[in-house]
Amino acid sequence: MGWAIAIHGGAGDIPLSLPPEKRLPREAGLRRCLEVGIAALKARNHPLDVVELVVRELENHPNFNAGKGSVLTTTGTVEMEACIMDGKTMKCGAVSGVSTVVNAISLARLVMEKTSHIYLAFDGAEAFARDQGLETVEMSHFITPENIERLKQAQEADRVQIDYTQPIQKETPKDAAVADGDSQIGTVGCVAVDNEGNLATATSTGGLVNKMVGRIGDTPVIGAGTYANHLCAVSATGRGEAIIRGTVARDVAAVMEFKGISLKEAAAYVIDRVPPGTAGLIAVSSTGEIAMPFNTTGMFRACATEDGYSEIAIWDSTSK
Amino acid sequence: MGGWAIAVHGGAGVDPNLPKERQEEAKRLLTRCLDIGISALRSNLPAIDVVELVVRELETDPLFNSGRGSALTEKGTVEMEASIMDGPKRRCGAVSGLTTVKNPVSLARLVMDKTPHSYLAFAGAEEFARKQGVELVDNQYFITEDNVGMLKLAKEANSILFDYRIPTLSTCGGGAALESPIQMNGLPISVYAPETVGCVVVDKEGRCAAATSTGGLMNKMTGRIGDSPLIGSGTYACELVGVSCTGEGEAIIRSTLAREVAAVMEYKGLNLHEAVDYVIKYRLDEGKAGLIAVSKNGEVACGFNTTGMFRGCATEDGFMEVGVW
């Protein structure tokens, strides 16, 4: 066995025609964050520290929908959420409605470690962040021009979207050209296992473009977007509402346990059962297996194992 | 087999020294709520409507920890949360951080029915409530004298616990229950308020539904969210089963308790009673909790590893039971 790590930058309707100027920075981001994770694992850091570190990097990267670069609510504000879980102890922490904390995932970790609670949200979470001396900034720090544009498009089309969603199919192709360019970002996550079988997962997001103020998605709901136990660690991405109903992250572990199948089979099984085009996930098992299934057009992802294997991808190898 | 079935709960974890009158009062409320549910089922109301109706009744009555009578935050205010789930298509709705909405479970229902989302919280949820025209009241309405007193005791208990480390039952001989109180969520059981109310129903058509509502943990940090609004933890319903949990929120979340009942039925082929027993026995570790559940076949079950759980259940063939221990 050996360590293994997987990261994602969101699943969705990422068109195959994604222009290089949209694709390359994200691939570079995935590559860099993967390297950060690999270095941390090689230095024998605990997976909990590794996933937090990697997700902090992804949050700081403006081209992914977390931290800086988060998509906007219907009023143009940012409300971030994040969640972290340790497979061995099953301790977890989650936050929602965070608008000034530079790294929501670190706030989630503090909830887990410094309070007797699991989940803090909105004003209470912000107050706790200040109590803990976490770095906070003006909300404008997180807002990027791409996301202002994305919100505008979503409001014109009068809908809420995962950010990759192509414009409404029944409309003319010219709308497709307009919306296509800027819709490709998504939730971020990282799962890792060390060579002792310690597992951890972390997920972070700005949520859905044009979401209602106060809307909470799957990311901070333990068992939906994020879950880890002694068998595996999972981070999901896609349409939050579908992931919540499908208790996606929890089901991967449950199916492995109750059906006695491999991680890859369990992950594929679970993704098959959510509506097409709504979800993807990354997972690692205690024995170093990796799975990264998705039923959307694509999912920004990368993974590596101790024996030297590594991969960065967006679409299926079959769809090239 | 088959036919409707209903169960209600008013929290897991009861002080063994709870005065008899309080126990009777609780049983009367549970009976009344069961009757409301039974009436609705006999009039062919679908499961999803019945759970909402019954939980509204539990929220309105100040006895249990939901709606009026909710536990108080560390600041002495009320922040309520609730969730509801409809088995057939697993549609769901949840709310947290409500301070003026008279019936949180109904707002959760509206989130499910009237928005593209599943979960709304705090200011955003309150704004949605205003737009929907649901009944709003001042936060004071939810606060009872009893709970103001409890909050004071909880704060004292927390500081005592910090300084003197009151031993838990496991380290004590077992005789002096008064000196070494049972604890839940870090509070002596005399102070800890059972956390939630809930209702699960399967109607004549075999449709399951579940709903849970709570004021949360006494003396909680503002902004703290517990298990009740989390689908898969405090509430879950699918084609097979409807589940509502109560007890130590953090333990219920870690074990995704409500989903667990359904998962062992679905993937291990256990029946309802076996599933409930299994998850209570093996999935809670040191956590203390209870749950009620119904299956699409008209069965009803409850399980808890706490000292007592306020509960009641009834089935179409005439079975009815209300209990505390």
Boltz contact constraints between the chains, C-beta under 6 A:
constraints:
  - contact:
      token1: [A, 90]
      token2: [B, 254]
      max_distance: 6.0
  - contact:
      token1: [A, 117]
      token2: [B, 224]
      max_distance: 6.0
  - contact:
      token1: [A, 118]
      token2: [B, 250]
      max_distance: 6.0
  - contact:
      token1: [A, 118]
      token2: [B, 253]
      max_distance: 6.0
  - contact:
      token1: [A, 119]
      token2: [B, 225]
      max_distance: 6.0
  - contact:
      token1: [A, 120]
      token2: [B, 223]
      max_distance: 6.0
  - contact:
      token1: [A, 120]
      token2: [B, 224]
      max_distance: 6.0
  - contact:
      token1: [A, 121]
      token2: [B, 121]
      max_distance: 6.0
  - contact:
      token1: [A, 121]
      token2: [B, 223]
      max_distance: 6.0
  - contact:
      token1: [A, 121]
      token2: [B, 225]
      max_distance: 6.0
  - contact:
      token1: [A, 122]
      token2: [B, 122]
      max_distance: 6.0
  - contact:
      token1: [A, 122]
      token2: [B, 223]
      max_distance: 6.0
  - contact:
      token1: [A, 123]
      token2: [B, 223]
      max_distance: 6.0
  - contact:
      token1: [A, 124]
      token2: [B, 221]
      max_distance: 6.0
  - contact:
      token1: [A, 124]
      token2: [B, 222]
      max_distance: 6.0
  - contact:
      token1: [A, 124]
      token2: [B, 223]
      max_distance: 6.0
  - contact:
      token1: [A, 125]
      token2: [B, 223]
      max_distance: 6.0
  - contact:
      token1: [A, 160]
      token2: [B, 116]
      max_distance: 6.0
  - contact:
      token1: [A, 212]
      token2: [B, 124]
      max_distance: 6.0
  - contact:
      token1: [A, 213]
      token2: [B, 124]
      max_distance: 6.0
  - contact:
      token1: [A, 214]
      token2: [B, 120]
      max_distance: 6.0
  - contact:
      token1: [A, 214]
      token2: [B, 121]
      max_distance: 6.0
  - contact:
      token1: [A, 214]
      token2: [B, 122]
      max_distance: 6.0
  - contact:
      token1: [A, 214]
      token2: [B, 124]
      max_distance: 6.0
  - contact:
      token1: [A, 214]
      token2: [B, 125]
      max_distance: 6.0
  - contact:
      token1: [A, 215]
      token2: [B, 117]
      max_distance: 6.0
  - contact:
      token1: [A, 215]
      token2: [B, 120]
      max_distance: 6.0
  - contact:
      token1: [A, 216]
      token2: [B, 119]
      max_distance: 6.0
  - contact:
      token1: [A, 216]
      token2: [B, 121]
      max_distance: 6.0
  - contact:
      token1: [A, 221]
      token2: [B, 230]
      max_distance: 6.0
  - contact:
      token1: [A, 222]
      token2: [B, 253]
      max_distance: 6.0
  - contact:
      token1: [A, 223]
      token2: [B, 232]
      max_distance: 6.0
  - contact:
      token1: [A, 223]
      token2: [B, 256]
      max_distance: 6.0
  - contact:
      token1: [A, 223]
      token2: [B, 259]
      max_distance: 6.0
  - contact:
      token1: [A, 241]
      token2: [B, 118]
      max_distance: 6.0
  - contact:
      token1: [A, 244]
      token2: [B, 118]
      max_distance: 6.0
  - contact:
      token1: [A, 244]
      token2: [B, 231]
      max_distance: 6.0
  - contact:
      token1: [A, 245]
      token2: [B, 90]
      max_distance: 6.0
  - contact:
      token1: [A, 247]
      token2: [B, 232]
      max_distance: 6.0
  - contact:
      token1: [A, 247]
      token2: [B, 259]
      max_distance: 6.0
  - contact:
      token1: [A, 250]
      token2: [B, 256]
      max_distance: 6.0
  - contact:
      token1: [A, 250]
      token2: [B, 259]
      max_distance: 6.0
  - contact:
      token1: [A, 254]
      token2: [B, 263]
      max_distance: 6.0
  - contact:
      token1: [A, 258]
      token2: [B, 267]
      max_distance: 6.0
  - contact:
      token1: [A, 258]
      token2: [B, 268]
      max_distance: 6.0
  - contact:
      token1: [A, 259]
      token2: [B, 267]
      max_distance: 6.0
